[in-house]
Amino acid sequence: MIQVQYFARYREILGLDSEQLEWDASLRNLDDLRARLAARGAAWDVLAEQNLMCARNQELCSLTEALSDGDEVAFFPTVTGG
């Protein structure tokens, strides 16, 4: 099982803050997971953004980070300030 959390604008656009997905060994890394979610279409296209940030088990990481059964993954937009 993978716990996926969505934050900030992603949570608002998708209309949910988290979901649990069955483990699928074909998901090698976070980018595979992101692509699978974005393939849902419509609002999910927001996850195809180039500047998306992510975390695995509460640590910031890149989309190339390996994914394992039991992981917690978070997706959130980049933070800008002024």
Backbone as ProteinMPNN parsed JSONL, in Angstrom:
{"seq_chain_A": "MIQVQYFARYREILGLDSEQLEWDASLRNLDDLRARLAARGAAWDVLAEQNLMCARNQELCSLTEALSDGDEVAFFPTVTGG", "coords_chain_A": {"N_chain_A": [[0.849, -1.17, 0.0], [0.5, 2.235, -0.758], [0.634, 5.412, 0.592], [-0.615, 8.406, -0.457], [-0.257, 11.867, -0.449], [-1.649, 15.086, -0.993], [-0.907, 18.471, -1.351], [-1.57, 21.976, -0.688], [-2.272, 23.894, -3.522], [-2.642, 21.661, -5.168], [-4.189, 19.931, -3.614], [-6.522, 21.437, -3.497], [-7.305, 21.591, -6.233], [-7.611, 18.874, -6.916], [-9.455, 18.027, -5.088], [-9.128, 16.378, -2.902], [-7.251, 15.341, -0.037], [-5.655, 13.182, 0.488], [-4.908, 9.742, -0.396], [-5.068, 6.155, -0.538], [-3.18, 3.783, -2.266], [-3.085, 0.654, -3.9], [-0.204, -1.413, -3.741], [2.009, -1.56, -6.472], [4.322, -3.186, -8.228], [5.37, -2.329, -10.618], [5.704, 0.341, -10.453], [8.402, 2.037, -10.288], [9.615, 4.381, -9.338], [9.065, 7.724, -7.969], [8.367, 9.312, -10.124], [7.162, 7.519, -11.897], [4.86, 6.94, -10.432], [3.702, 9.498, -10.313], [3.212, 9.912, -13.08], [1.34, 7.874, -13.543], [-0.787, 8.767, -11.952], [-1.332, 11.286, -13.143], [-2.234, 10.407, -15.578], [-4.854, 9.866, -15.172], [-6.286, 11.914, -16.122], [-8.116, 15.012, -16.886], [-8.487, 17.053, -14.079], [-6.299, 15.88, -12.896], [-4.133, 16.289, -14.49], [-2.651, 18.343, -13.477], [-0.607, 17.303, -11.978], [1.36, 16.803, -13.769], [2.973, 18.946, -14.02], [6.073, 20.639, -14.468], [7.474, 21.81, -12.352], [6.838, 20.538, -9.984], [7.026, 19.484, -6.592], [8.239, 16.932, -4.355], [8.004, 14.436, -1.76], [9.276, 11.64, 0.009], [8.386, 9.459, 2.436], [8.374, 11.574, 4.277], [10.617, 13.103, 3.644], [12.177, 15.443, 1.612], [12.674, 14.881, -1.857], [13.805, 13.788, -5.127], [12.057, 13.184, -8.233], [13.114, 10.855, -9.171], [13.495, 9.196, -7.077], [13.435, 6.028, -5.564], [10.592, 3.872, -5.184], [8.73, 2.151, -2.742], [6.78, -0.54, -1.356], [4.551, 0.426, 1.17], [5.425, 3.01, 1.45], [5.106, 6.539, 2.118], [4.021, 9.161, 0.219], [4.305, 12.5, -0.863], [2.972, 15.154, -2.743], [3.492, 18.429, -3.88], [3.13, 21.878, -4.869], [5.793, 24.054, -6.004], [7.222, 26.41, -3.737], [7.008, 29.845, -3.633], [8.193, 33.077, -2.886], [8.126, 36.503, -1.824]], "CA_chain_A": [[0.0, 0.0, 0.0], [1.2, 3.518, -0.786], [-0.166, 6.547, 1.049], [-0.275, 9.585, -1.252], [-0.831, 13.097, 0.086], [-1.623, 16.225, -1.9], [-0.886, 19.681, -0.552], [-1.762, 23.314, -1.236], [-3.093, 24.019, -4.732], [-2.983, 20.326, -5.672], [-5.318, 19.45, -2.81], [-7.713, 22.187, -3.909], [-7.689, 21.211, -7.593], [-8.016, 17.466, -6.958], [-10.589, 17.819, -4.195], [-8.831, 15.434, -1.83], [-5.944, 15.6, 0.583], [-4.838, 11.969, 0.475], [-5.545, 8.49, -0.821], [-4.226, 4.969, -0.448], [-3.142, 3.014, -3.502], [-2.505, -0.687, -3.799], [1.181, -1.488, -4.212], [2.2, -2.085, -7.823], [5.773, -3.273, -8.394], [5.798, -1.656, -11.844], [6.015, 1.723, -10.091], [9.784, 1.984, -9.816], [10.02, 5.604, -8.655], [7.986, 8.684, -7.806], [7.928, 9.797, -11.426], [6.208, 6.525, -12.4], [3.616, 7.157, -9.697], [3.146, 10.765, -10.783], [2.686, 9.699, -14.425], [0.123, 7.055, -13.424], [-1.852, 9.623, -11.424], [-1.652, 12.293, -14.161], [-2.947, 9.722, -16.658], [-6.284, 9.841, -14.855], [-6.861, 12.973, -16.943], [-8.832, 16.163, -16.324], [-7.782, 17.797, -13.031], [-5.064, 15.182, -12.535], [-3.044, 16.814, -15.325], [-1.853, 19.274, -12.679], [0.574, 16.594, -11.478], [2.36, 16.724, -14.834], [3.761, 20.177, -13.995], [7.52, 20.448, -14.379], [8.036, 22.317, -11.1], [6.251, 19.824, -8.861], [7.949, 19.015, -5.564], [7.754, 15.692, -3.762], [8.687, 13.889, -0.594], [9.049, 10.215, 0.271], [8.524, 9.201, 3.878], [8.554, 12.873, 4.925], [11.895, 13.726, 3.289], [12.194, 15.947, 0.241], [13.445, 14.036, -2.767], [13.534, 14.021, -6.547], [11.124, 12.225, -8.822], [13.819, 9.606, -9.461], [13.568, 8.432, -5.826], [12.798, 4.707, -5.634], [9.322, 3.728, -4.486], [8.576, 0.823, -2.141], [5.532, -0.827, -0.669], [4.496, 1.012, 2.502], [5.892, 4.394, 1.436], [4.22, 7.695, 2.137], [4.485, 10.09, -0.804], [3.601, 13.778, -0.874], [3.185, 16.018, -3.901], [3.095, 19.807, -3.6], [3.727, 22.835, -5.805], [6.936, 24.783, -5.475], [6.866, 27.563, -2.908], [7.711, 31.067, -4.001], [7.934, 34.163, -1.94], [8.56, 37.801, -2.301]], "C_chain_A": [[0.895, 1.233, 0.0], [0.218, 4.588, -0.336], [0.299, 7.768, 0.268], [-1.005, 10.79, -0.683], [-0.65, 14.221, -0.924], [-1.745, 17.493, -1.058], [-1.141, 20.925, -1.388], [-2.693, 23.289, -2.443], [-3.493, 22.659, -5.285], [-4.179, 19.755, -4.917], [-6.608, 20.137, -3.249], [-8.211, 21.741, -5.284], [-8.243, 19.789, -7.644], [-9.208, 17.158, -6.059], [-10.376, 16.74, -3.155], [-7.431, 15.706, -1.286], [-5.057, 14.364, 0.616], [-5.641, 10.793, -0.067], [-4.548, 7.357, -0.618], [-4.339, 4.203, -1.756], [-2.55, 1.647, -3.228], [-1.087, -0.663, -4.351], [1.217, -2.145, -5.585], [3.702, -2.046, -8.098], [6.261, -2.623, -9.682], [6.088, -0.177, -11.606], [7.402, 1.752, -9.458], [10.194, 3.203, -9.005], [8.836, 6.57, -8.58], [7.49, 9.231, -9.137], [6.949, 8.819, -12.074], [4.844, 6.713, -11.733], [2.935, 8.426, -10.184], [2.525, 10.591, -12.171], [1.388, 8.891, -14.389], [-1.047, 7.915, -12.934], [-2.284, 10.661, -12.463], [-2.446, 11.684, -15.307], [-4.444, 9.586, -16.381], [-7.026, 10.921, -15.643], [-7.536, 14.065, -16.146], [-7.98, 16.884, -15.286], [-6.433, 17.179, -12.684], [-3.868, 15.622, -13.373], [-2.144, 17.763, -14.555], [-0.575, 18.605, -12.157], [1.654, 16.416, -12.535], [3.222, 17.992, -14.89], [5.244, 19.877, -13.8], [8.09, 20.849, -13.023], [7.425, 21.691, -9.851], [7.335, 19.395, -7.865], [7.367, 17.754, -4.935], [8.596, 15.306, -2.548], [8.333, 12.415, -0.491], [9.35, 9.983, 1.733], [9.0, 10.445, 4.621], [9.934, 13.494, 4.716], [11.834, 14.179, 1.843], [13.083, 15.072, -0.623], [13.143, 14.436, -4.198], [12.552, 12.963, -7.042], [11.787, 10.903, -9.174], [13.971, 8.723, -8.22], [12.808, 7.116, -5.977], [11.541, 4.669, -4.77], [9.197, 2.298, -3.979], [7.205, 0.682, -1.501], [5.606, -0.249, 0.741], [4.951, 2.457, 2.562], [4.746, 5.384, 1.581], [4.817, 8.707, 1.169], [3.656, 11.36, -0.717], [3.973, 14.548, -2.132], [2.694, 17.413, -3.532], [3.778, 20.739, -4.588], [4.916, 23.528, -5.156], [6.436, 26.012, -4.711], [7.688, 28.747, -3.391], [7.341, 32.143, -3.003], [8.44, 35.474, -2.511], [8.877, 38.717, -1.173]], "O_chain_A": [[1.922, 1.267, 0.678], [-0.906, 4.656, -0.834], [1.475, 8.128, 0.322], [-2.215, 10.749, -0.461], [0.364, 14.299, -1.617], [-2.586, 17.575, -0.163], [-0.959, 20.937, -2.605], [-3.782, 22.721, -2.378], [-4.591, 22.521, -5.824], [-5.076, 19.163, -5.519], [-7.655, 19.499, -3.359], [-9.41, 21.536, -5.473], [-9.23, 19.529, -8.332], [-9.89, 16.15, -6.245], [-11.341, 16.235, -2.581], [-6.559, 16.226, -1.982], [-3.84, 14.479, 0.756], [-6.866, 10.841, -0.179], [-3.34, 7.579, -0.538], [-5.431, 3.997, -2.286], [-1.63, 1.502, -2.424], [-0.809, 0.035, -5.326], [0.547, -3.148, -5.83], [4.283, -0.965, -8.189], [7.46, -2.387, -9.827], [6.66, 0.487, -12.471], [7.56, 1.524, -8.258], [11.014, 3.098, -8.093], [7.745, 6.27, -9.065], [6.316, 9.577, -9.265], [6.001, 9.246, -12.733], [3.806, 6.653, -12.392], [1.73, 8.431, -10.438], [1.419, 11.077, -12.412], [0.447, 9.192, -15.123], [-2.162, 7.801, -13.443], [-3.48, 10.889, -12.643], [-3.245, 12.372, -15.942], [-5.209, 9.227, -17.276], [-8.244, 10.851, -15.81], [-7.537, 14.059, -14.915], [-6.856, 17.286, -15.588], [-5.527, 17.877, -12.229], [-2.722, 15.359, -13.01], [-0.992, 17.97, -14.937], [0.427, 19.282, -11.923], [2.745, 15.932, -12.233], [4.113, 18.09, -15.734], [5.613, 18.969, -13.056], [9.091, 20.282, -12.587], [7.498, 22.275, -8.77], [8.428, 18.993, -8.263], [6.156, 17.532, -4.973], [9.716, 15.777, -2.349], [7.234, 11.997, -0.855], [10.447, 10.279, 2.208], [9.892, 10.388, 5.467], [10.372, 14.319, 5.518], [11.484, 13.404, 0.953], [14.12, 14.583, -0.174], [12.321, 15.319, -4.446], [12.264, 11.984, -6.354], [11.094, 9.924, -9.449], [14.516, 7.622, -8.306], [11.677, 7.095, -6.461], [11.451, 5.355, -3.752], [9.516, 1.348, -4.693], [6.56, 1.67, -1.152], [6.613, -0.416, 1.429], [4.873, 3.078, 3.622], [3.599, 5.113, 1.224], [5.988, 9.067, 1.288], [2.443, 11.303, -0.52], [5.136, 14.588, -2.533], [1.622, 17.57, -2.948], [4.863, 20.443, -5.087], [5.034, 23.584, -3.932], [5.376, 26.566, -5.005], [8.907, 28.658, -3.537], [6.289, 32.095, -2.365], [9.096, 35.516, -3.552], [9.262, 39.865, -1.399]]}, "name": "protein", "num_of_chains": 1, "seq": "MIQVQYFARYREILGLDSEQLEWDASLRNLDDLRARLAARGAAWDVLAEQNLMCARNQELCSLTEALSDGDEVAFFPTVTGG"}
